[in-house]
Amino acid sequence: MDLLTVTCHQDKIQMLLQAESVQKFLKPCKHWVIINDPSVCLEQWHELLSPYYENHQLILVDSSTIKSDFKSEKGGWSRQQYFKFAAYNLINDDYLILDSKNFFIKPTDINEWNTVIGNGTIANFKSNASWEETIVAYSKHLNIPVNFNQLSIVTPFVFQKKILDLIENYQEFLNWFVSQNVIESEFFYYSMLLHKQDIFPQSSQQPKFHLLTQTYGFEIFDLCKLFFDKDNIKVAGIHRSMLNKFNNEEQQSFDKWLASKGLQLRHLAK
């Protein structure tokens, strides 16, 4: 299994933390990093990240080299979802998808996710109008009954090649995926491929090493740490928008927690 992150210039600081955590906690693997920016300097990204890949293979990809057919109004977020699917044409193995905000906090091997379906957790999206539209559109495309129980849209998330192999005319599918007037969700579509094959999990898996508990504000950071510090939780995540809201006391607390994990980067949002 390989590792995949789609990132951008805005998330460089988060990517430094992710890279540091890969070096410290992850057994050797290939890490594909797709740079999702209009203009990309791979040399700068290589200079930034390569010091953390002495034991891992870092493969940087300029997103402009990946064939795409975007509507002009599609923004970076939509493109990010697209490139997670487009990576199928680059990677010859299953791949574990991270967001830029993710970082490892305990020793692990990405092959521990071999038995995880997606991210292993199921949620019902009936109460979210925007996601309802997406689910209905994808169900119609796949010619399956609408089902609002889908895999959660959080990372880490496994894409198995044998599931993606079920998609016929892959480039046509990619073009269709970004032409819809709904919020794109690569994870919903993957979930529905499982539904179509009648292999969707009957219930959420017992959280093992794949659970992401994302902090939405510092007021719940201490609560999140209770989850992060459980032995079975090996990946954490915190968005740059939350880091930017930290005052000095909060920043120091976060720094102290990172230091307790042996991670050396400090003042990530500053």
N, C-alpha and C positions, 0 to 999 in steps of 0.2 A: 504494500500500500504506500502511496505517495501522499505528500502534504501539499495543499493549495491555499494560497491567500491572494485575493484580488484587492489591491490597495491603491492609494493615490498620494499625491504630494501632501495633502492636508493631514494624512495619517503617518507621516514619517516618524514622529516621536513614538507613536504606538508600535510601529514596526520595529523600532530599535529595541523596545522592551520584549516584543515577541521573539526577535532574533536572539536576544540574550537568553531568554528562557529556553529556546530550542537548544542552544549550546549547553546550557546547564543541566537540563532535565530530560531531553529527548534522545533516545537511541538513534544512531545514524540512519538517515533516510534522505530521499530527494525532497526538496522543498521548492515547488514552483511558485513564483511570485509574479503575478501579472500586474503591470503598472497601468492603471486606468486613468490616464491624463491625455489631453489633446496633444501635448508636446512632452516627450519623454527623453531624458538623458540617462541611458542605462549605465554609463560610466560613473555618474554621480551616485546612483543607487548601489552599484557594486562597491564603490568606495565606502558607502555608508554601512552596508550590511555584511560584506564579505568577512570582516574580522571575526564574526560570530559563527562562521561556517568552516572551521578547520576540520571538523569530523562529519559534516553533512555536505550534501551536494546542493548548492544554491543555483537555481535556474531562473534567471530574470527574463521576462517576456514583455516587450513593448506591445501594448494592446492594439496599436495601429497596424501591426503585422497580422492580426487575426481578422479574417474576412467577416464583414458585418454589413447589415442593411438597416440602419437605424433611421427612424423618422427624425427630422431635424430638431424637434422639440424634446427628444429623449435626453434626459440628463445623466449625470454620472452614476446616480443610484441605479437607474434602469440598466445602464451598461454593465454595472457590476454583476447584476443577476445573470445577464447574458453571458458574460465571460466565464462564469462558473459552469455553465453548460458547454460553452465552446471549448473549454479545456479538455473535453472528451477527445478532441482531435489532436491533442498534444500529448496526453498522458496515456500510457499503455497498461495502466493498472487501475485498481480502485483508488479513489482519492478521498482523503479526509479534508474537509473544507473548514478553514478558520476565517473569521473576520479579523480586521486589523487590530481590533480591541482585545482579542484573545491572547492569553499568555499562559504557559505551563507553570505550575507551582509545585509539582512533585515529580520524581523520576517516573518516566513512562516510556512506552513503546507504542507508536501509532497502530501497530498490528493488534493491539489490545482492542481496537474498535472493529476487528474483523467480524464479530458476531452481533454488532449493533446495527439495527435497521434505522437508517437516517440518523436521528439523534436519540432514538429510543423512547421518546416521549410523545404522547398524543394529546391534542387539545381540540375543543369544539369552537368553531369560528362563526357560529350562527348569528351571534349578536353583533358582529362587525360588518356593517353594510359594504364597506370597500372590499373586504376580503370575500364576502359573499359573492360579489360580482365576479371576482377572479375565479373562485371555485366553480361558479356556474359556467363561465366561459371555457375553462379548461375541461370541465365534464362534457360539455357539448363537443369540443374538439376531439376528445377521446371516445365519445359515444358511450358514456357510462352514466349511471344514475348519479344525481347530485348527492354528495355526502359531506356534511360539514365537519366530520371528524377527520382531522388530518394530522400529519406529523407536525410538531411544533416548529416554528420558524426561528430557531436559535441554533447557534453553532457551538461546538463542533458538529458537523453533519457529514455522514458518509455517502458518497456517490459510488455505487457499484457499477462496474462496466457492464455486467450482464443485464442490468436493468436499463441502462442507457442504450444498450444494443437493441432494445425493443423499439426504439424510435426509428421509423423508416424515413428515408430521405432527410438525413440529419440537417443539412444546410437549409433546406426548405423549412424544416421545423424551426430552426433558429431565427430565420427571417419572420416566420409567423409569430414567434414568441414575443418579438419586440414591436410587432405591428398592431397589437391589441390595445383597445382603449380601456384597459384595466391596469391595476397595480400589478407589476410583474412579481411573480414568486417562483423561483426555481425549485424551492422546497415543496410547494404545493403541487407543482406539476409532477415532481418525482413521486410524491405521495400517491398521486392519482394513477401513475403507472403501476404502483403496487396494488391499488384497488382494482385496476383493470385485469391484472393477472391473478386476482384473488389471493394475494400473498401479503396483504396489509396486516400488520400485527393486531391481535385481538385486544391487547391491553398494553399500557406502557411498561417498559422494562424496569426492573428495579435499578435505580441509579447506581452506576458502578464508577466508571472513570471518565465518563463523557459529559457529565452534567455541567451546564453553564448557568451560573446564577449571576445575572447582570445587575449592576448597581444603577439605579435611576436617579439617585441623589445621595448626598453624603449622609442624610438623616437615617438611611437604612444601611449604611456601610458596615456598622458593627454587627447588624443582623446577618448581612451577607457573609461576613467573615466566619460566622458560625457554620455556614455551609462550606465555604472555601476550605476551612481547616479540618473538615472530616477526611478520614483516611482515603475514602473512595473518590474524592473530588480532586481531579488533577489539572483542570483548566479553569481559569478565571477570565472575566471580561469586564472592562469598564470603558465607556465611550468617552471620546475626547471632549464632548460637550459637558459631561459631568466633571471631568478634570478641571475644565476652565472655570467652574463655579466654586472650586475649593478656595477657602481663605487660608491664611498662613497656618493656623492651627490644624485645619483639616488636611492640608498638604503634608504637614509634618507627621500626622498620624498615618497617612497613606504611605509615606516614605518609610516609616518605621515598620509597617506591616510588610512592605516589599523587602526590606532588609532582613526581616525574620525568615524570609524565603531564600535568602542568599542572593537576591537580585540587587544590582548595584546602581541602576539608573535612578535618578532623583529629579524631582520637580518637572514632571513630565509635561505639564500644561503651560509651563512658564516660558 
